[in-house]
Amino acid sequence: MLDHFSYNERLGIAIPSFDRGWDQYSEDIQQAILFHWENIRGKIPDRIAELEEQINRKQAKLSDEENFIKSCELNTEIADLASIINDLWLWYRTHQDISAKIHM
């Protein structure tokens, strides 16, 4: 499956990476890809929970921070983490229909 997925450092998960059109893969390969994606997809909520914990810790630091520059840095880090969460939810939701094909 390494040929069909690449690890995305920012998201912390492997995402689909195809070198040809979906219909050019055999049905067996398609099913294997879908099965592998479903396993990855199932871990996305846990990854999101990890990032939310990081945000909560940074927000706690932010509430006690008196240094303006450090506050700005913390806000930027929080925004970056929130952006990752948003992207993970997009991957989770937009590929829900693809995952349903496993059960057909």
Backbone as a ProteinNet text record, in pm:
[ID]
protein_1_A
[PRIMARY]
MLDHFSYNERLGIAIPSFDRGWDQYSEDIQQAILFHWENIRGKIPDRIAELEEQINRKQAKLSDEENFIKSCELNTEIADLASIINDLWLWYRTHQDISAKIHM
[TERTIARY]
80.2	0	84.9	214	301	298	269.3	263.6	141.1	41.2	-86.4	-115.1	-24.5	-41.6	92.4	86.3	208.4	180.8	279.5	264.5	271.1	171.7	168.2	211.3	328.3	387.4	296.3	241.4	157.2	32.6	-32.9	-156.1	-129.3	-14.9	17.5	-47.7	-90	-150.5	-102.9	-121.3	-96.4	-222.3	-202.6	-315.8	-300.6	-412.4	-404.9	-315.1	-240.8	-149.7	-144.6	-222.8	-235.3	-152.1	-97	-17	-95.2	-221.9	-309.1	-454.3	-543.4	-685.6	-736.5	-837	-893.7	-935	-998.5	-1047.4	-935.2	-814.4	-701.9	-643.3	-692.2	-650	-744.9	-690.9	-775.5	-872.5	-977.2	-1076.9	-1014.7	-923.3	-855.5	-772.3	-700.2	-618.5	-710.1	-818.7	-913.5	-964.9	-1002.5	-1053.7	-946.2	-821.9	-712.5	-687.4	-692.1	-673.6	-784.8	-907.4	-1021.9	-1012.9	-972.4	-958	-850.1	-737.6	-627.8	-672.6	-743.7	-792.4	-888.4	-974.3	-1070.8	-997.3	-887.1	-807	-746.4	-694.1	-637	-747	-855.4	-967.8	-1021.7	-1022.5	-1070.9	-984.3	-860.7	-769	-774.2	-841.6	-846.2	-909.1	-1022	-1077.1	-979.5	-900.3	-800.3	-691.2	-650.6	-550	-604.6	-730.3	-794	-798.4	-830.4	-835.4	-697.5	-590.9	-454.2	-425.9	-464.9	-441.6	-524.4	-646.8	-731.5	-670.2	-607.4	-538.8	-423.4	-350.4	-241.4	-295.5	-407.2	-469	-508.6	-570.1	-612.9	-494.8	-382.9	-263.4	-210.5	-209.3	-159.9	-254.5	-384.1	-479.3	-462.2	-431.7	-407.8	-283.3	-179.5	-58.5	-88.9	-169.9	-204	-277.3	-362.7	-439.6	-350.7	-233.5	-139.6	-24.5	-18.6	95.4	80.9	185.5	185.8	270.9	359.1	446.4	367.7	354.9	275.2	328	457.7	516.8	491.2	509.1	482.1	334.2	246.3	102.6	71.2	135.6	116.9	165.4	278.7	331.5	236	182.9	87.7	-38.7	-86.5	-204.7	-179.3	-61.2	-25.2	-20.4	38.7	45.8	-94.5	-180.6	-319.2	-390.4	-372.6	-435.9	-384.5	-255	-197.5	-258	-269.5	-328.8	-475.1	-547.8	-688.5	-701.6	-607.7	-608.3	-586	-497.4	-472.7	-598.4	-663.6	-788.4	-891.5	-904.6	-999.5	-968.8	-842.6	-804.4	-830.6	-804.1	-831.5	-981.2	-1064.7	-1209.7	-1251.9	-1189.8	-1221.4	-1186.8	-1068.5	-1030.7	-1127.9	-1164.5	-1254.6	-1391.8	-1446.3	-1582.3	-1592.1	-1501.2	-1514.2	-1486.3	-1420.5	-1391.3	-1480.2	-1584.7	-1680.2	-1749.3	-1786.2	-1854.2	-1763.5	-1635.2	-1541.1	-1532.4	-1527.5	-1517.3	-1639.6	-1753	-1875.3	-1864.6	-1778.5	-1762.8	-1705.3	-1637.9	-1580.7	-1689.7	-1803.6	-1911.2	-2005.7	-1975.9	-2062.1	-2026.2
-119.8	0	126.8	112.9	229.2	303.7	231.4	295.3	384.8	362.7	431.6	535	547.7	643.1	708.3	833.6	901.3	969.5	961.7	1020.4	1171.8	1237.5	1383.2	1428	1485.3	1526.3	1623.6	1719.3	1821	1759.7	1669.5	1608.7	1495.8	1433.5	1322.3	1191.8	1181.5	1059	1038.2	916.5	889.3	926.7	986.2	1023	956.4	935.8	872	949.3	874.3	932	835.6	865.8	774.4	822.5	726.1	759.7	740	702.2	684.7	696.5	695	705.6	584.5	606.6	501.4	379.8	401.2	290.9	209.4	259.9	186.2	83.9	85.1	-15	-133.8	-251	-370.6	-362.1	-438.1	-438.3	-483.1	-580	-625.6	-514	-440.1	-328.3	-219.7	-190	-89.7	-127.8	-253.3	-298.3	-288.6	-323.3	-314.8	-169.2	-80.3	62.1	112.7	77.3	121.1	67.5	-56.4	-114.6	-41.3	-14.4	57.2	198.6	266.3	401.5	400.3	301.5	294.1	281.8	207.1	196.4	331.2	402	534.9	630.8	630.7	721	701.3	578.4	549.2	610.2	644.2	703.5	856.2	914.5	1060.7	1124.6	1075	1138.5	1137.3	1031.9	1027.1	1131.8	1147.7	1249.4	1389.1	1411.3	1540.2	1564.9	1463	1476.7	1515.1	1455.8	1491	1638.9	1685.1	1825.2	1919.4	1877.8	1959.9	1973.3	1866.7	1873	1973.2	1972.5	2068.5	2211.9	2231.6	2364.9	2407.7	2316.7	2349.5	2388.9	2316.7	2351.4	2490	2516.8	2646.6	2759.4	2733.9	2835.5	2863.8	2760.4	2780.1	2866.9	2840	2922.7	3066.6	3079	3210.8	3295.9	3233.4	3308.7	3366.2	3304.9	3353.1	3434.9	3441.9	3508.1	3660.3	3726.3	3871.9	3933.5	3854.7	3903.1	3903.4	4021.8	4035.9	3949.1	3949.1	3871	3721.9	3674.7	3532.9	3501.8	3596.2	3576.9	3561.5	3642.5	3633.4	3498.8	3452.9	3322.6	3210.3	3216.6	3114.4	3118.1	3237.3	3249.4	3189.2	3211.9	3155.6	3003.2	2950.2	2804.9	2745	2811.4	2764.3	2765.7	2872.2	2881.7	2772.1	2743.8	2637.5	2501.3	2474.8	2347.6	2338.8	2448.8	2450.4	2425.4	2478	2455.9	2308	2244.8	2101.3	2021.7	2056.9	1989.6	2004.9	2124.9	2148.1	2059.1	2052.3	1968.7	1820.6	1777.1	1637.3	1606.6	1698.1	1676.4	1671.4	1753.3	1748.8	1612.3	1560.9	1427.8	1323.1	1334.6	1237.4	1239.2	1356.6	1368.3	1350.6	1407.5	1400.8	1261.2	1179.8	1044.6	940.5	988.5	898.7	811.9	873.3	800.2	693.2	722.4	623.9	504.8	531.7	423.6	334.4	389.6	310.3	200.2	219.3	120.4	-11.2	-5.8	-127.5	-227.7	-176.5	-262	-304.9	-267.6	-305.3	-442.2
0	0	0	22.2	23.4	-109.1	-218.7	-349.7	-364.6	-281.7	-298.5	-189.6	-94.3	14.7	44.9	86.6	129	262.8	350.7	482.8	472.9	529.3	532.6	671.3	678.5	806.4	881	809.6	872.1	935.1	862.9	912.9	1012	999.1	1087.5	1048	922.5	869.6	726.3	677.4	536.1	458.2	340.9	256.8	120.6	49.7	-81.8	-177.1	-255.7	-354.8	-473.1	-575.8	-689.1	-807.2	-879.7	-997.5	-1127.4	-1113.4	-1230	-1187.1	-1281.8	-1252.2	-1176	-1093.4	-1009.4	-1091.4	-1206.2	-1288.8	-1353	-1347.5	-1404.4	-1306.6	-1183.9	-1085.6	-1092.5	-1069	-1067.5	-950.1	-957.6	-850	-717.4	-722.8	-600.8	-537.8	-621.3	-571.2	-515	-584.4	-535.2	-396.4	-380.3	-251.2	-142.3	-177.2	-80	-41	-140.2	-113	-21.4	-53.4	27.7	170.3	184	317.3	396.3	330.9	397.4	435.3	344.5	374.6	492.7	498.2	609	742.9	745	867.3	905.3	807	833.2	876.9	803.6	830.7	972.1	1018.7	1152.7	1262.4	1229.4	1327.6	1328	1230.3	1221	1344.8	1397.8	1518.8	1637.2	1650.7	1757.9	1735.4	1610.9	1577.4	1608	1575.9	1604.1	1754.2	1832.2	1978.3	2033.2	1977.6	2019.8	1993.8	1875.6	1840.8	1926.8	1958.9	2046	2185.1	2233.3	2363	2356.9	2246.3	2230.3	2229.7	2161	2158.6	2299.2	2373.1	2510.5	2598.7	2583.6	2661.5	2622.4	2494	2447.8	2489.8	2490	2534.8	2683.9	2760.1	2903.7	2924.2	2845.8	2853.5	2811.8	2708.7	2656.3	2759.7	2837.9	2937	3047.4	3067.6	3169.8	3110.9	2979.5	2915.1	2918.1	2964.3	2969.8	2858.7	2801.2	2694.4	2562.4	2502.3	2380.7	2267.2	2247.1	2137.6	2158	2280.7	2310	2290.8	2325.9	2304.2	2155.6	2074.8	1929.8	1876.5	1927.6	1886.4	1923.6	2045	2088.6	2003.1	1971.6	1885.2	1748.1	1694.4	1563.8	1570.7	1676.1	1692.6	1706.2	1779.8	1795.3	1660.5	1584.6	1452	1359.3	1365.1	1281.7	1318	1446.1	1489.6	1447.8	1460	1418.6	1268.2	1191	1046.8	1013.4	1087.5	1067.5	1100	1209.7	1247.2	1136.4	1084	976.2	855.8	817.2	703.4	730.3	852.3	887	877.3	925.1	913.6	767.4	684	541	481.8	513.7	466.2	519.2	643.1	705	638.4	616.3	564.1	413.5	338.9	193.5	140.3	215.9	170.6	238.1	304.4	368.2	263.5	150.4	44.6	-17.7	-25.7	-79.3	15.2	144.8	242.9	240.2	201.7	195.5	89.5	-11	-116.5	-64.3	46.7	104.5	136.8	177.4	225.2	112.9	-10.9	-124	-175.1
[MASK]
++++++++++++++++++++++++++++++++++++++++++++++++++++++++++++++++++++++++++++++++++++++++++++++++++++++++

